[in-house]
Amino acid sequence: MDLNILWLVPVAYFVHILEESPRFVPWALEHFGAPETFGQFVFGNVILMAYVIIATSLAIFYTNELTLIIGLSAAAWIFSNFLIHAYYTLRTGIYSPGVVTGGAVYVPVSLYIYSNFLASGLLSTLDILLSIIIGFAVMYVPTLIQMRRKGKI
């Protein structure tokens, strides 16, 4: 299996940021309470892009069971990000900035990567489940903390 497919994750994320950037802050303030400024939006995306690039790089350049799990978690993270956008779009009937690239880019990329990993046998089923848990935790734990802090849950 060519691990370079993991580079699709940061590329997909960059495309997603382009869709989100013009309208995400006002939308997020209403639903999550943050980010409050475009600067915070940029800062958060820099941190998350660092996670994605580091996870991908570790898996490709320092390949072992742990780094493959971490690298694969980035694909789970983008999928979980799509779920948030889809949920709020369906719940409110209002466009969630990022839902288009989430559905059109994140879902196919993450499913493609996971199907390749499943077929390759590089990781056990438990390892793959662990990567999903890590990716979802990276998405939802900070989001839920922020929502609770801002009184949105």
VEXKOLVEX-360548 format. One line per 4 residues: number of its first residue (from 1); their letters; for each residue x, y, z of C-alpha. Coordinates in Angstrom, 1 decimal. Layout:
NUM> A> X Y Z ~ ... .
end
This chain:
1> MDLN> 0.0 0.0 0.0 ~ 1.2 3.5 -0.9 ~ 1.1 5.5 2.4 ~ 1.3 8.7 0.3 .
5> ILWL> -2.5 8.6 0.0 ~ -2.4 10.1 3.5 ~ -1.3 13.4 1.9 ~ -4.9 13.7 0.6 .
9> VPVA> -5.9 14.6 4.1 ~ -4.0 17.9 4.4 ~ -5.0 18.8 0.8 ~ -8.6 18.1 1.6 .
13> YFVH> -8.4 20.2 4.7 ~ -6.9 23.1 2.9 ~ -9.7 23.0 0.3 ~ -12.2 22.9 3.2 .
17> ILEE> -10.7 25.9 4.9 ~ -11.2 27.9 1.7 ~ -14.9 27.1 1.8 ~ -15.2 27.9 5.4 .
21> SPRF> -13.2 31.1 5.7 ~ -15.6 33.7 4.4 ~ -18.6 32.8 6.6 ~ -17.5 30.4 9.3 .
25> VPWA> -16.9 32.9 12.2 ~ -20.5 34.3 12.3 ~ -22.0 30.9 11.8 ~ -19.8 29.3 14.5 .
29> LEHF> -20.5 32.1 17.0 ~ -24.2 31.3 16.8 ~ -23.7 27.5 17.2 ~ -20.5 27.0 19.2 .
33> GAPE> -19.7 30.4 20.6 ~ -16.2 30.4 19.0 ~ -14.1 31.3 17.2 ~ -15.0 34.9 18.0 .
37> TFGQ> -12.7 36.5 15.5 ~ -11.2 35.7 12.1 ~ -7.8 35.6 13.8 ~ -9.0 32.9 16.2 .
41> FVFG> -10.4 31.0 13.2 ~ -6.9 31.2 11.5 ~ -5.1 30.2 14.7 ~ -7.3 27.2 15.3 .
45> NVIL> -6.9 26.0 11.7 ~ -3.1 26.4 11.9 ~ -3.1 24.2 15.0 ~ -5.3 21.6 13.3 .
49> MAYV> -3.3 21.7 10.1 ~ -0.2 21.1 12.1 ~ -1.9 18.0 13.7 ~ -2.9 16.7 10.2 .
53> IIAT> 0.6 17.3 8.7 ~ 2.5 15.9 11.7 ~ 0.2 12.8 11.8 ~ 0.6 12.3 8.1 .
57> SLAI> 4.3 12.8 8.2 ~ 4.8 10.4 11.1 ~ 2.9 7.7 9.3 ~ 4.8 8.1 6.1 .
61> FYTN> 8.3 8.8 7.2 ~ 8.5 6.9 10.5 ~ 6.2 4.0 9.8 ~ 5.2 1.7 12.6 .
65> ELTL> 2.0 0.6 14.2 ~ 1.6 3.7 16.4 ~ 2.4 6.2 13.7 ~ 0.0 4.5 11.2 .
69> IIGL> -2.8 4.8 13.8 ~ -2.0 8.5 14.3 ~ -1.8 9.1 10.6 ~ -5.0 7.3 10.0 .
73> SAAA> -6.7 9.3 12.8 ~ -6.4 12.4 10.6 ~ -8.7 10.8 8.0 ~ -11.2 10.0 10.8 .
77> WIFS> -10.9 13.6 12.0 ~ -11.9 15.0 8.6 ~ -14.8 12.6 8.4 ~ -16.0 13.6 11.9 .
81> NFLI> -15.7 17.3 10.9 ~ -18.1 16.6 8.0 ~ -20.6 15.1 10.5 ~ -20.7 18.3 12.5 .
85> HAYY> -21.4 20.3 9.3 ~ -24.0 17.9 8.1 ~ -25.7 17.7 11.5 ~ -26.1 21.5 11.8 .
89> TLRT> -27.1 22.0 8.2 ~ -29.9 19.3 8.6 ~ -30.9 20.5 12.0 ~ -31.2 24.2 11.2 .
93> GIYS> -31.9 24.1 7.5 ~ -29.1 26.7 7.2 ~ -25.9 26.2 5.2 ~ -23.0 25.3 7.5 .
97> PGVV> -19.9 26.8 5.9 ~ -17.8 23.7 5.1 ~ -20.6 21.2 4.5 ~ -20.1 21.1 0.7 .
101> TGGA> -16.4 20.3 0.9 ~ -17.1 18.0 3.9 ~ -19.5 15.9 1.8 ~ -17.8 16.2 -1.6 .
105> VYVP> -14.2 16.0 -0.4 ~ -13.8 14.8 3.2 ~ -16.2 11.8 2.9 ~ -14.7 10.3 -0.3 .
109> VSLY> -11.1 10.9 0.9 ~ -11.6 9.4 4.3 ~ -13.4 6.4 2.9 ~ -10.8 5.9 0.3 .
113> IYSN> -8.0 6.0 2.8 ~ -9.8 3.7 5.3 ~ -10.7 1.2 2.6 ~ -7.1 1.0 1.5 .
117> FLAS> -5.9 0.5 5.1 ~ -8.5 -2.2 5.6 ~ -7.5 -4.0 2.4 ~ -3.8 -3.7 3.2 .
121> GLLS> -3.7 -5.6 6.5 ~ -1.2 -3.1 7.8 ~ -3.3 -2.5 10.9 ~ -5.5 -4.7 13.0 .
125> TLDI> -9.2 -4.0 13.4 ~ -8.5 -2.8 16.9 ~ -5.8 -0.4 15.5 ~ -8.3 1.0 13.0 .
129> LLSI> -11.0 1.5 15.6 ~ -8.4 3.2 17.8 ~ -7.6 5.6 14.9 ~ -11.3 6.4 14.6 .
133> IIGF> -11.6 7.1 18.3 ~ -8.5 9.4 18.2 ~ -9.7 11.3 15.2 ~ -13.2 11.8 16.6 .
137> AVMY> -11.7 12.8 20.0 ~ -9.5 15.4 18.3 ~ -12.7 16.9 16.7 ~ -15.3 16.6 19.4 .
141> VPTL> -13.5 17.0 22.7 ~ -12.3 20.6 22.1 ~ -15.6 21.4 20.4 ~ -17.7 20.2 23.3 .
145> IQMR> -15.4 21.9 25.8 ~ -15.8 25.2 23.9 ~ -19.6 24.8 23.6 ~ -19.9 24.1 27.3 .
149> RKGK> -17.7 27.1 28.1 ~ -19.9 29.4 25.9 ~ -23.2 28.0 27.3 ~ -24.1 26.3 24.0 .
153> I> -24.8 22.9 25.7 .
end
